[in-house]
């Protein structure tokens, strides 16, 4: 079992920055990959970023590449999403998720086994 708890969301102006955190507990953190997804009102949940178990490999959606950075600290059981140059279209509820099977289809929500409760990010224009 894995429990995930996101924090760091809020209201920010376009062009600003936020850093999301996701604290994990339960299963040993370094044994599973982590991802961030987001869901805007009326839209499907979409992939944002993923980091491998060691943190050595990262993957990003094209829409956030160059602006967002995912990282993890295995000593602190925490994954981060640094979001810079935020745009109004980044407004969504952001979720962290754990993939304990290390699938290659990392962009698909259905392959993740555990989810946090989500944190709201609102970017004003």
LINHU-V345903 format. One record per residue. N is the residue number from 1. PSI is psi in whole degrees, -180 to 180 (none if undefined). OMEGA is omega in whole degrees, -180 to 180 (* if undefined). Layout:
# LINHU-V345903
((N PSI OMEGA) (N PSI OMEGA))
This chain:
# LINHU-V345903
((1 146 178) (2 133 174) (3 136 -177) (4 138 -177) (5 108 -180) (6 155 173) (7 168 175) (8 -4 178) (9 171 178) (10 -166 -180) (11 131 -179) (12 152 177) (13 155 176) (14 138 -176) (15 -12 -179) (16 -174 -176) (17 153 172) (18 152 172) (19 120 176) (20 146 176) (21 151 177) (22 112 -180) (23 130 -178) (24 151 174) (25 163 -178) (26 -119 -179) (27 149 -179) (28 122 -170) (29 -39 -175) (30 1 -178) (31 1 180) (32 150 176) (33 159 -179) (34 147 178) (35 161 171) (36 136 175) (37 166 175) (38 156 180) (39 118 177) (40 158 -180) (41 130 178) (42 4 -178) (43 162 177) (44 158 176) (45 133 -176) (46 150 179) (47 140 176) (48 -55 -176) (49 161 179) (50 147 176) (51 141 -179) (52 175 -176) (53 -40 -179) (54 -17 -175) (55 -1 -175) (56 -22 -179) (57 135 178) (58 153 -179) (59 146 -176) (60 150 168) (61 148 -179) (62 -33 -176) (63 -18 -177) (64 -6 -177) (65 132 -179) (66 -14 -180) (67 -36 -178) (68 149 176) (69 125 175) (70 142 177) (71 167 178) (72 152 175) (73 102 -176) (74 -22 177) (75 -26 -179) (76 2 180) (77 43 -174) (78 140 172) (79 146 -176) (80 155 170) (81 105 176) (82 121 -176) (83 115 179) (84 164 178) (85 48 -176) (86 146 -179) (87 156 177) (88 -33 179) (89 -6 173) (90 -7 179) (91 125 -177) (92 171 166) (93 128 -178) (94 134 -179) (95 139 168) (96 154 -176) (97 150 -179) (98 133 177) (99 100 -175) (100 -10 -178) (101 -2 177) (102 54 179) (103 159 177) (104 -17 -178) (105 60 -169) (106 -16 -176) (107 -1 -175) (108 120 -179) (109 -34 -173) (110 -17 -178) (111 -8 179) (112 141 -170) (113 -30 -176) (114 146 -177) (115 148 171) (116 -179 -175) (117 -14 178) (118 152 176) (119 135 -174) (120 132 172) (121 123 179) (122 125 -180) (123 118 -179) (124 149 -178) (125 none *))
